[in-house]
Amino acid sequence: MILQEAAMSELYQEKCVACRRDSPSVTDTEVRELQPTVSDWEMLDDAGIPKLDRVFKFSNFQQALDFTNSVGTLAESEGHHPKIVTEWGRVGVTWWTHKIRNLHRNDFIMAAKTDRLYQDLTAE
């Protein structure tokens, strides 16, 4: 657990890099290395496109909305945008790199940053 937290912390501190259509996706080896650092995220296949997906739980709609807005602000600052579904008491966040229709290191960075936002918000 301590190693996972340290790895997440390092990933959380990275910045997204601009992607082009020919940017490389993460390799299977990189996925095996990065996925444990964001272990609460499910890797799913959506019509052949791998994505990172997680549902965050809250005790009311306002907390869910505040989290949604925080994720939106983060996404805008990093230039990398997820799918966000906000409902009463829950927010679903899905990361993938639209331009390459695959996962990039940026998606793991943003998942770690999203986890940190959730930790900060729920620690209050």
FIKOLZA-1660 file (N, C-alpha, C; in steps of 0.1 Angstrom, whole numbers, plus 5000, padded with zeros to 4 digits):
% residues 124
   i   px   py   pz ch aa at
   1 5008 4988 5000  A  M  N
   1 5000 5000 5000  A  M CA
   1 5009 5013 5000  A  M  C
   2 5019 5013 5008  A  I  N
   2 5028 5024 5008  A  I CA
   2 5035 5026 4994  A  I  C
   3 5039 5016 4988  A  L  N
   3 5045 5017 4974  A  L CA
   3 5035 5022 4965  A  L  C
   4 5022 5018 4966  A  Q  N
   4 5011 5022 4957  A  Q CA
   4 5009 5037 4959  A  Q  C
   5 5009 5042 4971  A  E  N
   5 5007 5056 4974  A  E CA
   5 5018 5064 4969  A  E  C
   6 5031 5059 4970  A  A  N
   6 5042 5067 4965  A  A CA
   6 5042 5068 4950  A  A  C
   7 5038 5057 4944  A  A  N
   7 5037 5057 4929  A  A CA
   7 5026 5066 4924  A  A  C
   8 5014 5066 4931  A  M  N
   8 5004 5075 4928  A  M CA
   8 5008 5089 4929  A  M  C
   9 5015 5092 4940  A  S  N
   9 5020 5105 4943  A  S CA
   9 5029 5110 4931  A  S  C
  10 5038 5102 4927  A  E  N
  10 5047 5105 4916  A  E CA
  10 5038 5108 4903  A  E  C
  11 5029 5099 4900  A  L  N
  11 5021 5100 4888  A  L CA
  11 5012 5113 4889  A  L  C
  12 5007 5115 4901  A  Y  N
  12 4999 5127 4904  A  Y CA
  12 5006 5140 4901  A  Y  C
  13 5019 5140 4903  A  Q  N
  13 5027 5152 4901  A  Q CA
  13 5031 5155 4886  A  Q  C
  14 5029 5145 4878  A  E  N
  14 5032 5147 4864  A  E CA
  14 5022 5155 4857  A  E  C
  15 5026 5161 4845  A  K  N
  15 5017 5169 4837  A  K CA
  15 5014 5162 4824  A  K  C
  16 5002 5164 4819  A  C  N
  16 4999 5158 4806  A  C CA
  16 5007 5164 4795  A  C  C
  17 5010 5156 4785  A  V  N
  17 5017 5161 4774  A  V CA
  17 5007 5162 4762  A  V  C
  18 5008 5171 4753  A  A  N
  18 4999 5172 4742  A  A CA
  18 5000 5160 4733  A  A  C
  19 4989 5154 4729  A  C  N
  19 4989 5143 4721  A  C CA
  19 4985 5146 4707  A  C  C
  20 4990 5139 4697  A  R  N
  20 4986 5140 4683  A  R CA
  20 4980 5126 4679  A  R  C
  21 4974 5125 4668  A  R  N
  21 4969 5113 4663  A  R CA
  21 4979 5102 4663  A  R  C
  22 4992 5105 4661  A  D  N
  22 5002 5095 4660  A  D CA
  22 5010 5093 4673  A  D  C
  23 5005 5098 4684  A  S  N
  23 5011 5096 4697  A  S CA
  23 5009 5081 4701  A  S  C
  24 5020 5076 4707  A  P  N
  24 5019 5062 4711  A  P CA
  24 5010 5059 4722  A  P  C
  25 5002 5048 4721  A  S  N
  25 4994 5044 4733  A  S CA
  25 5003 5037 4743  A  S  C
  26 4998 5035 4755  A  V  N
  26 5006 5028 4765  A  V CA
  26 5008 5013 4760  A  V  C
  27 5019 5007 4763  A  T  N
  27 5021 4993 4759  A  T CA
  27 5015 4984 4770  A  T  C
  28 5014 4972 4768  A  D  N
  28 5009 4962 4778  A  D CA
  28 5018 4963 4790  A  D  C
  29 5031 4964 4788  A  T  N
  29 5040 4965 4800  A  T CA
  29 5037 4978 4808  A  T  C
  30 5035 4989 4801  A  E  N
  30 5032 5001 4808  A  E CA
  30 5019 5000 4815  A  E  C
  31 5009 4994 4809  A  V  N
  31 4996 4992 4816  A  V CA
  31 4998 4984 4829  A  V  C
  32 5006 4974 4828  A  R  N
  32 5008 4965 4840  A  R CA
  32 5016 4973 4851  A  R  C
  33 5024 4983 4847  A  E  N
  33 5032 4991 4857  A  E CA
  33 5023 5002 4862  A  E  C
  34 5015 5008 4854  A  L  N
  34 5007 5020 4858  A  L CA
  34 4994 5016 4865  A  L  C
  35 4987 5006 4861  A  Q  N
  35 4974 5003 4866  A  Q CA
  35 4973 5001 4881  A  Q  C
  36 4983 4994 4887  A  P  N
  36 4983 4993 4902  A  P CA
  36 4983 5007 4909  A  P  C
  37 4989 5017 4903  A  T  N
  37 4989 5030 4909  A  T CA
  37 4976 5037 4910  A  T  C
  38 4967 5032 4902  A  V  N
  38 4953 5037 4902  A  V CA
  38 4943 5025 4902  A  V  C
  39 4946 5017 4912  A  S  N
  39 4939 5004 4913  A  S CA
  39 4924 5004 4915  A  S  C
  40 4918 5016 4919  A  D  N
  40 4904 5017 4921  A  D CA
  40 4897 5019 4907  A  D  C
  41 4905 5021 4897  A  W  N
  41 4899 5023 4884  A  W CA
  41 4898 5010 4876  A  W  C
  42 4887 5008 4870  A  E  N
  42 4884 4997 4862  A  E CA
  42 4889 4999 4847  A  E  C
  43 4896 4990 4842  A  M  N
  43 4899 4991 4828  A  M CA
  43 4888 4984 4820  A  M  C
  44 4882 4992 4811  A  L  N
  44 4871 4986 4803  A  L CA
  44 4873 4988 4788  A  L  C
  45 4866 4980 4781  A  D  N
  45 4867 4981 4766  A  D CA
  45 4853 4987 4761  A  D  C
  46 4853 4998 4755  A  D  N
  46 4841 5004 4750  A  D CA
  46 4842 5005 4735  A  D  C
  47 4836 4995 4728  A  A  N
  47 4836 4995 4714  A  A CA
  47 4850 4994 4708  A  A  C
  48 4858 4986 4715  A  G  N
  48 4872 4985 4710  A  G CA
  48 4882 4995 4715  A  G  C
  49 4877 5005 4723  A  I  N
  49 4886 5015 4729  A  I CA
  49 4888 5013 4743  A  I  C
  50 4900 5010 4748  A  P  N
  50 4903 5008 4762  A  P CA
  50 4901 5022 4769  A  P  C
  51 4895 5021 4781  A  K  N
  51 4893 5033 4789  A  K CA
  51 4895 5029 4804  A  K  C
  52 4898 5040 4812  A  L  N
  52 4898 5039 4827  A  L CA
  52 4885 5045 4832  A  L  C
  53 4879 5037 4841  A  D  N
  53 4866 5042 4846  A  D CA
  53 4865 5040 4861  A  D  C
  54 4858 5049 4867  A  R  N
  54 4856 5048 4882  A  R CA
  54 4844 5056 4886  A  R  C
  55 4837 5051 4896  A  V  N
  55 4825 5058 4901  A  V CA
  55 4829 5062 4915  A  V  C
  56 4827 5075 4918  A  F  N
  56 4830 5081 4931  A  F CA
  56 4817 5083 4938  A  F  C
  57 4816 5080 4951  A  K  N
  57 4804 5081 4959  A  K CA
  57 4804 5093 4968  A  K  C
  58 4792 5099 4970  A  F  N
  58 4791 5111 4978  A  F CA
  58 4778 5109 4986  A  F  C
  59 4776 5117 4996  A  S  N
  59 4764 5116 5005  A  S CA
  59 4753 5125 5000  A  S  C
  60 4755 5133 4990  A  N  N
  60 4744 5142 4984  A  N CA
  60 4748 5147 4971  A  N  C
  61 4739 5153 4964  A  F  N
  61 4741 5159 4951  A  F CA
  61 4751 5170 4951  A  F  C
  62 4750 5179 4960  A  Q  N
  62 4759 5190 4961  A  Q CA
  62 4774 5186 4961  A  Q  C
  63 4777 5176 4969  A  Q  N
  63 4791 5171 4969  A  Q CA
  63 4795 5165 4956  A  Q  C
  64 4786 5158 4950  A  A  N
  64 4788 5152 4936  A  A CA
  64 4791 5163 4926  A  A  C
  65 4783 5173 4927  A  L  N
  65 4784 5185 4918  A  L CA
  65 4797 5192 4920  A  L  C
  66 4801 5194 4933  A  D  N
  66 4814 5201 4936  A  D CA
  66 4825 5193 4930  A  D  C
  67 4825 5180 4932  A  F  N
  67 4835 5171 4926  A  F CA
  67 4836 5172 4911  A  F  C
  68 4824 5172 4905  A  T  N
  68 4823 5173 4890  A  T CA
  68 4830 5186 4886  A  T  C
  69 4827 5197 4892  A  N  N
  69 4833 5209 4889  A  N CA
  69 4848 5209 4891  A  N  C
  70 4853 5203 4901  A  S  N
  70 4867 5202 4904  A  S CA
  70 4874 5194 4893  A  S  C
  71 4868 5183 4889  A  V  N
  71 4874 5175 4878  A  V CA
  71 4874 5183 4865  A  V  C
  72 4863 5190 4863  A  G  N
  72 4863 5198 4851  A  G CA
  72 4873 5209 4850  A  G  C
  73 4876 5215 4862  A  T  N
  73 4886 5225 4863  A  T CA
  73 4900 5219 4860  A  T  C
  74 4902 5208 4867  A  L  N
  74 4915 5200 4865  A  L CA
  74 4917 5197 4850  A  L  C
  75 4906 5191 4844  A  A  N
  75 4907 5187 4830  A  A CA
  75 4911 5199 4821  A  A  C
  76 4904 5210 4823  A  E  N
  76 4907 5222 4815  A  E CA
  76 4921 5227 4817  A  E  C
  77 4926 5226 4829  A  S  N
  77 4940 5231 4832  A  S CA
  77 4951 5222 4826  A  S  C
  78 4947 5209 4824  A  E  N
  78 4957 5199 4818  A  E CA
  78 4954 5197 4803  A  E  C
  79 4943 5203 4798  A  G  N
  79 4940 5201 4784  A  G CA
  79 4937 5187 4780  A  G  C
  80 4931 5179 4790  A  H  N
  80 4927 5165 4788  A  H CA
  80 4914 5163 4794  A  H  C
  81 4904 5159 4787  A  H  N
  81 4890 5159 4791  A  H CA
  81 4884 5145 4792  A  H  C
  82 4877 5142 4803  A  P  N
  82 4871 5129 4805  A  P CA
  82 4856 5130 4801  A  P  C
  83 4850 5118 4802  A  K  N
  83 4835 5117 4802  A  K CA
  83 4832 5118 4817  A  K  C
  84 4822 5126 4821  A  I  N
  84 4818 5127 4835  A  I CA
  84 4803 5126 4835  A  I  C
  85 4798 5117 4844  A  V  N
  85 4784 5115 4846  A  V CA
  85 4781 5118 4860  A  V  C
  86 4773 5129 4863  A  T  N
  86 4770 5133 4876  A  T CA
  86 4755 5129 4879  A  T  C
  87 4753 5122 4891  A  E  N
  87 4740 5118 4895  A  E CA
  87 4740 5121 4910  A  E  C
  88 4728 5119 4916  A  W  N
  88 4727 5121 4931  A  W CA
  88 4736 5111 4938  A  W  C
  89 4746 5116 4945  A  G  N
  89 4755 5108 4953  A  G CA
  89 4765 5100 4946  A  G  C
  90 4767 5103 4933  A  R  N
  90 4778 5096 4926  A  R CA
  90 4782 5103 4913  A  R  C
  91 4795 5101 4910  A  V  N
  91 4800 5107 4898  A  V CA
  91 4809 5097 4891  A  V  C
  92 4805 5094 4879  A  G  N
  92 4813 5085 4870  A  G CA
  92 4823 5093 4862  A  G  C
  93 4836 5089 4862  A  V  N
  93 4846 5095 4854  A  V CA
  93 4853 5085 4846  A  V  C
  94 4854 5088 4833  A  T  N
  94 4861 5079 4823  A  T CA
  94 4872 5086 4816  A  T  C
  95 4884 5081 4816  A  W  N
  95 4895 5087 4810  A  W CA
  95 4900 5078 4798  A  W  C
  96 4903 5084 4787  A  W  N
  96 4909 5078 4775  A  W CA
  96 4914 5090 4766  A  W  C
  97 4922 5087 4757  A  T  N
  97 4927 5097 4748  A  T CA
  97 4920 5096 4735  A  T  C
  98 4911 5106 4733  A  H  N
  98 4902 5106 4722  A  H CA
  98 4910 5106 4708  A  H  C
  99 4921 5114 4707  A  K  N
  99 4928 5115 4695  A  K CA
  99 4934 5101 4690  A  K  C
 100 4938 5093 4700  A  I  N
 100 4945 5080 4696  A  I CA
 100 4935 5069 4698  A  I  C
 101 4923 5071 4703  A  R  N
 101 4913 5061 4705  A  R CA
 101 4919 5049 4713  A  R  C
 102 4926 5053 4724  A  N  N
 102 4933 5043 4732  A  N CA
 102 4937 5050 4745  A  N  C
 103 4944 5042 4753  A  L  N
 103 4950 5048 4766  A  L CA
 103 4964 5053 4763  A  L  C
 104 4967 5064 4770  A  H  N
 104 4980 5071 4769  A  H CA
 104 4984 5073 4784  A  H  C
 105 4996 5075 4786  A  R  N
 105 5001 5078 4800  A  R CA
 105 4993 5089 4806  A  R  C
 106 4989 5099 4798  A  N  N
 106 4981 5110 4803  A  N CA
 106 4968 5105 4811  A  N  C
 107 4962 5095 4806  A  D  N
 107 4950 5089 4812  A  D CA
 107 4953 5084 4827  A  D  C
 108 4964 5078 4828  A  F  N
 108 4968 5073 4842  A  F CA
 108 4971 5085 4851  A  F  C
 109 4978 5095 4845  A  I  N
 109 4981 5107 4853  A  I CA
 109 4968 5114 4857  A  I  C
 110 4959 5115 4849  A  M  N
 110 4946 5122 4852  A  M CA
 110 4938 5113 4862  A  M  C
 111 4939 5100 4861  A  A  N
 111 4932 5092 4871  A  A CA
 111 4938 5094 4884  A  A  C
 112 4951 5095 4885  A  A  N
 112 4958 5097 4898  A  A CA
 112 4954 5111 4904  A  A  C
 113 4953 5121 4895  A  K  N
 113 4950 5134 4899  A  K CA
 113 4935 5135 4904  A  K  C
 114 4926 5127 4897  A  T  N
 114 4912 5126 4901  A  T CA
 114 4911 5120 4914  A  T  C
 115 4918 5109 4916  A  D  N
 115 4918 5102 4930  A  D CA
 115 4922 5112 4941  A  D  C
 116 4933 5121 4938  A  R  N
 116 4937 5130 4948  A  R CA
 116 4926 5141 4951  A  R  C
 117 4919 5145 4940  A  L  N
 117 4908 5155 4942  A  L CA
 117 4898 5149 4951  A  L  C
 118 4895 5136 4949  A  Y  N
 118 4885 5129 4957  A  Y CA
 118 4889 5128 4972  A  Y  C
 119 4902 5124 4973  A  Q  N
 119 4907 5123 4987  A  Q CA
 119 4907 5137 4994  A  Q  C
 120 4910 5147 4987  A  D  N
 120 4910 5160 4993  A  D CA
 120 4896 5165 4997  A  D  C
 121 4887 5162 4988  A  L  N
 121 4873 5166 4990  A  L CA
 121 4866 5159 5001  A  L  C
 122 4869 5146 5002  A  T  N
 122 4862 5137 5012  A  T CA
 122 4869 5138 5025  A  T  C
 123 4881 5144 5026  A  A  N
 123 4888 5145 5039  A  A CA
 123 4883 5157 5047  A  A  C
 124 4876 5166 5040  A  E  N
 124 4871 5178 5047  A  E CA
 124 4860 5175 5057  A  E  C
% end
